[in-house]
């Protein structure tokens, strides 16, 4: 029996990560749902912090991109910023050992919570790196993403796994919902919330009782911004990064180069 601290989408934001680890008392293990790097000024330090506490980690699409030198395939609103930042900031700041570590992370981890079996992935069981399991999807759309069964031309009740728990990140939205008996849980983003609340988000799962608590904690966001400015990032990239951290929303199209 254990209390699992569930984190996701830290994105090189060390002050946010440390604020969460300090705030969440009494946990037995740490589960991280990927995206340790990109957008933030301390990707290597985030990796070191998580490795030092023995966190279990799955690979996110930004970890994949940095580890293998491929495109992150993230949403259009941030893709331009991600490509530039990874090339000019993330990769130069990471050691070769850091990149190998990111590339070696598993895509899935198995879970069992109060007798409910499930799995942890970054995006969704059907596509662990790139699918977006948004909280506003219909039950049918969410069901397709939580299943690993082959896609059918017409969905059936049996296509959706029942009685499981699916723990995901990627969307940067903190939520939980039941879809045909399966619990979908997203702890939100530690370092890059995009739901309008700039506080670092996380969740705690009690595996003995099956209860989940969702939490937010303030962190010194201006410290993260100061470190970004010290990297001499040009506009419009620095402007978009500051906007995302302060407003907890994706940058508007007017900010794009």
DASULRA-V240802 format. One record per helix or strand. SS is the DSSP state (alpha for helix, beta for strand). FROM is the first residue (numbers start at 0). LEN is the number of residues. Records with the same first field share a line. If there is no record, write none. Layout:
SS: FROM-LEN + FROM-LEN
//
This chain:
beta: 2-5 + 28-4 + 55-3 + 105-1 + 108-5 + 115-5 + 164-4 + 173-6 + 181-6 + 199-7 + 210-7
alpha: 13-10 + 42-10 + 60-8 + 75-18 + 95-9 + 138-8 + 156-3 + 220-10 + 236-11 + 252-3
//
